[in-house]
Each structure stands twice: as C-alpha cells, then as structure tokens.
Amino acid sequence: MGVAMREPISAAKVVDAIGSLFGGPSSPCPDNRKDIAALATGDDRAALDRAVDYERRYCRP
C-alpha cells in the first residue's frame, strides 16, 4: 500500500483561496484579462507589461 500523493498547489489556487477568505472575487485573473484588453489600446506600456507578467505567472498554470 503506497502513500497517496497530492497534486501540487498552483499560485492561482492560493490566490483563489485567499480571495475567498476575505470575501473578494475567487480569482483576480478575469479582471486582469479585462485590464490587459483596456491597456492594449492605451499608451501605458509599463502597466501593460505588469498585467501580462501577472497573467503569465499566476493565471496560466
């Protein structure tokens, strides 16, 4: 009889859990995607880069 291994917890799952503890939305990723769409048409390249980096790190497992 072996030990059952659990799936590693992703950063997105941690963010979901913390957000639900404080009554916030379960995931900031949908809002971040909206921000990326809005920033893509603007001229704030630094903010767009930060939003895309966040998306890559925490929203795409």
C-alpha positions as CSV (number, residue, x, y, z in Angstrom):
1,M,0.0,0.0,0.0
2,G,1.5,3.3,-1.1
3,V,1.2,6.8,0.0
4,A,-1.3,8.9,-2.0
5,M,0.4,11.9,-3.5
6,R,-1.5,15.2,-3.8
7,E,-1.3,17.4,-6.8
8,P,0.9,20.4,-6.2
9,I,-0.9,23.6,-5.3
10,S,-0.6,26.3,-8.0
11,A,-0.3,30.0,-7.3
12,A,-3.7,30.6,-8.9
13,K,-5.3,28.2,-6.4
14,V,-3.6,30.0,-3.5
15,V,-4.9,33.4,-4.8
16,D,-8.4,31.9,-5.1
17,A,-8.3,30.6,-1.5
18,I,-7.0,33.8,0.0
19,G,-9.5,35.9,-2.0
20,S,-12.4,33.8,-0.8
21,L,-11.3,34.2,2.8
22,F,-11.7,38.0,2.5
23,G,-14.9,37.9,0.6
24,G,-13.3,39.0,-2.6
25,P,-13.7,37.5,-6.0
26,S,-12.5,34.0,-6.3
27,S,-9.8,34.9,-8.9
28,P,-8.3,38.2,-10.0
29,C,-7.5,36.7,-13.4
30,P,-10.7,37.6,-15.2
31,D,-10.3,41.2,-14.1
32,N,-6.7,41.1,-15.1
33,R,-7.6,40.0,-18.6
34,K,-10.1,42.9,-18.9
35,D,-7.3,45.2,-17.7
36,I,-5.0,43.8,-20.4
37,A,-7.6,44.4,-23.1
38,A,-8.0,48.0,-21.9
39,L,-4.3,48.7,-21.6
40,A,-3.6,47.2,-25.0
41,T,-5.3,50.2,-26.6
42,G,-3.7,52.7,-24.4
43,D,-0.2,54.2,-24.1
44,D,0.9,52.9,-20.7
45,R,3.3,50.2,-21.8
46,A,4.7,49.6,-18.3
47,A,1.2,48.9,-16.9
48,L,0.5,46.5,-19.8
49,D,3.8,44.7,-19.2
50,R,3.0,44.3,-15.5
51,A,-0.5,42.9,-16.3
52,V,0.8,40.5,-18.9
53,D,3.5,39.3,-16.5
54,Y,0.9,38.7,-13.8
55,E,-1.2,36.8,-16.2
56,R,1.7,34.6,-17.2
57,R,2.8,33.9,-13.6
58,Y,-0.5,33.4,-11.8
59,C,-3.3,32.9,-14.3
60,R,-1.8,30.3,-16.7
61,P,-1.0,27.0,-14.9
